[in-house]
Amino acid sequence: MDYSAGSYDYVIVGGGSAGCALANRLSVDPGNKVLVLEAGRMDWKWDVFIHMPAALAFPIGSRLYDWKYESEPEPHMKGRKVYHARGKVVGGSSSINGMIFQRGNPMDYERWKEENPGLDGWDFAHNLPYFKRMETCLHGADEYRGGDGPLIMERGPAKSPLFKAFFEAVQQAGHPLTDDVNGVRQEGFAAFDGNRHRGRRISAARGYLHPALKRANLSLKTMAHTTKILFEGNKAVGVRFDQPGRKGQTVHANHVIVCGGAINTPQLLQLSGVGPADLLGEHGIDVVSDLPGVGENMQDHLEVYVQYSCKEPVSMSPYNATWRRPFIGLQWLFRKGPAATSHFEAGGFIRSNDKVKWPNLMFHFLPIAIRYDGSMPEGGHGYQVHVGPMFSNSRGTVRIKSKNPYDKPELKFNYLSTPEDQQEWVEAITHARNILNQPAFDKYNDGEISPGPEVATDDEILDWVRDEGETALHPSCTAKMGTDAMSVVNPDTMGVYGTENLSVVDASVMPSVTNGNIYAPVMMIAEKAADIILGNELLPPEEVPWHQHSA
């Protein structure tokens, strides 16, 4: 075959979160020739909608930044199609997300080990050194936190009067404070870490990829849409990709690493003959490896906003006025002001009932009432919590609709499809209301805007969630690691079963979604996978204590 785009040791398909980390680590050795193919555009330094933390609402829904996915009509959400934003730039979704850095609970990784044969090396002790390697925690390094990694993170500051009331209210509601949700104790409420520094977003691209692009052995092609993995037998030998004006380019690779995320990775595998044989046969695709788990087991976090009006003019609402934006932008140029933070500065984790062993609800508090798309309710000042269950047992699928790589795949999440899922949703709204109606909020509480006092019974709550629930943008688990019949990726090698020289490294390899925003776990997986793929000796496990609820 004529490889028009050359030959490389490693071709990384996807310049998103995991792809950026792998590009950096694999290219450290100058003898490794590495190519990153990213279907989106460059994350230019001058693009304020990417690099200004408070501008995170602007890219979502824009064809310039967002792939604009949506689910199929969700059968348990009144047939609604749920919108899914995915980053369409270098850095992937780490260039448009809320910059919240949460590792999840240590028990998440104990669960990976206990429920999935073959994942002994993926428990918390084995993962902790990779979490530490990636980060510079400006709040201070210790046995739990790293101090010299590529991703810089600031905490809080969560200093407004509404944050103060929130921290008092959660204690009045019977919940503890904790020093660091990424440290010894996740359960409780605290100021959150965010991937930002001196008023700018620290995406995976800025932390990992751009510094590494100075190396002669690392190349990046943008607007490069990979359409197929090329095989000789079951051995991956390269990929085919399109760029504007240059269709059907091919590149040779000694090792292909797919980092497309939980939606695009299973799509590309299926288009290339790796996946359920029945699905591939339906679309006339030759089977390279019959793997029924490709595109199955999809998990996500659904969330809602519980919003209240504020009696006093202490919220961030005035700063959303259009006429203020030039002044706020000018402040941001000097690395300060309301644009220098995403305002997702605090929140916490609780157990919604006594049956769960570790927290199953996540809260983010915002000192403004506003949606991701930037829309605000009438009435001026307000505040809200984002809340949702972390361990939904609803499962979805990603399946190609045709052989055309430009046809978006069919996404079905099956939100609210189980009794347990529904129960936890009622508990989530009940706990959120309990917190926001504590005495600490008396001087601010001017009544519930959403869902509103008319939504009172369990059935009414669930009906409202079906109308208003939005994705927290954490799709995962669609090409899981493990050794059972539905596993796709070997946890010891990161190789795709039934193939050679093909790996997957991204959120799709999680066997179950973690407790919190998933960016940090994805970066941990990428850091660890780099050592596995390179054949390096893995970092030794670090046994540290962590908080566990005692029954």
Order of alpha helices (4+ residues) and beta strands (2+ residues): beta-alpha-beta-alpha-beta-beta-beta-alpha-alpha-beta-beta-alpha-beta-beta-beta-beta-beta-beta-beta-beta-alpha-beta-alpha-beta-beta-alpha-beta-beta-beta-beta-beta-alpha-beta-alpha-beta-beta-alpha
